[in-house]
Structures are given as C-alpha cells and as structure tokens.
Amino acid sequence: MPRDREVLAICHSGQRSLAAAGYLQQLGYTAISNVDGGTAAWIERGYPTEGSSAS
C-alpha cells in the first residue's frame, strides 16, 4: 500500500475497516481514513458505485 498518499479503509459497515485503519497506524501509516458507516452508508447517501449488487 502506498505510504506517499492517503489510504481509505472501507468495509460494509465500517467496523472492520476501522480496525484495519488502526492497525495500519500502528504500522506507521499516517494518512489513513476510515469511511464512516462503510459501503452501506455510502450507498444510503447516494454516492456513486460501480458493478452489480450481490443481493
């Protein structure tokens, strides 16, 4: 993963990506952001997505 630019962590609900972001910070990454609420919140807010839903 790049250390010279921001890394965004995202999962379905935001909980696993929050843990991953914390782990990356422990490894020395400094530009880590967790997408609050995950992909579920992303879609709920109407932000763009690609691909098909796995429903």
Protein Blocks (a to p, Z undefined) as FASTA:
>chain_A
ZZkbccddddfkommmmmmmmmmmmnopabdcddehijmlmmmnopacedjdfZZ
